[in-house]
């Protein structure tokens, strides 16, 4: 995926990388002079949760509704 195109410019992309790294969602690995970013275990768990959004969205919606009052 072209993250630079999505971010809009390199400064915003660097902010994303800084945030995701500080949140322990990704980590940088340098090989042959290039930095590659990979998901951490936390990042993989977050990715799995977000992939299941078809189940997660309705569940959160159901849990966040106002409770019915007794009649």
C-alpha positions as CSV (number, residue, x, y, z in Angstrom):
1,X,0.0,0.0,0.0
2,X,1.3,3.5,-0.8
3,X,1.2,5.1,2.6
4,X,2.8,8.3,1.4
5,X,0.0,8.8,-1.1
6,X,-2.6,8.2,1.6
7,X,-0.8,10.5,4.2
8,X,-0.5,13.3,1.7
9,X,3.1,14.3,2.5
10,X,6.2,13.0,4.2
11,X,5.7,15.0,7.4
12,X,2.4,13.4,8.1
13,X,3.7,10.0,7.2
14,X,6.6,10.5,9.7
15,X,4.0,11.5,12.4
16,X,2.1,8.2,11.7
17,X,5.3,6.2,12.1
18,X,6.3,8.0,15.3
19,X,2.9,7.5,16.8
20,X,2.6,3.8,15.8
21,X,6.1,3.2,17.0
22,X,5.5,4.9,20.4
23,X,2.2,2.9,20.8
24,X,4.2,-0.3,20.2
25,X,2.0,-1.2,17.1
26,X,5.0,-1.3,14.7
27,X,8.7,-1.5,15.0
28,X,11.5,-0.5,12.6
29,X,14.1,-3.1,11.4
30,X,17.1,-1.8,9.5
31,X,18.6,-4.2,6.9
32,X,21.0,-3.3,4.1
33,X,20.6,0.4,4.9
34,X,16.8,0.4,4.5
35,X,14.3,0.7,7.3
36,X,11.4,-1.7,7.1
37,X,8.5,-1.4,9.5
38,X,6.7,-4.5,10.8
39,X,3.8,-5.2,13.1
40,X,4.4,-6.1,16.6
41,X,2.3,-8.8,18.4
42,X,0.1,-5.9,19.6
43,X,-0.2,-4.6,16.1
44,X,-1.2,-8.0,14.8
45,X,-3.8,-8.4,17.5
46,X,-5.2,-4.9,16.6
47,X,-5.2,-5.9,12.9
48,X,-7.1,-9.1,13.7
49,X,-9.7,-7.1,15.7
50,X,-10.1,-4.5,12.9
51,X,-10.5,-7.2,10.3
52,X,-13.5,-8.6,12.3
53,X,-15.3,-5.2,12.1
54,X,-18.4,-6.9,10.8
55,X,-18.9,-8.5,14.2
56,X,-17.2,-5.8,16.3
57,X,-19.3,-2.9,15.0
58,X,-22.8,-4.3,15.8
59,X,-21.5,-5.6,19.2
60,X,-20.2,-2.2,20.3
61,X,-23.5,-0.6,19.0
62,X,-25.5,-3.1,21.0
63,X,-23.4,-2.5,24.2
64,X,-23.5,1.3,23.9
65,X,-27.3,1.7,23.5
66,X,-29.4,3.2,26.3
67,X,-30.7,0.5,28.6
68,X,-34.4,-0.1,28.5
69,X,-36.3,1.0,31.6
70,X,-38.5,-1.5,33.4
71,X,-42.2,-1.0,32.8
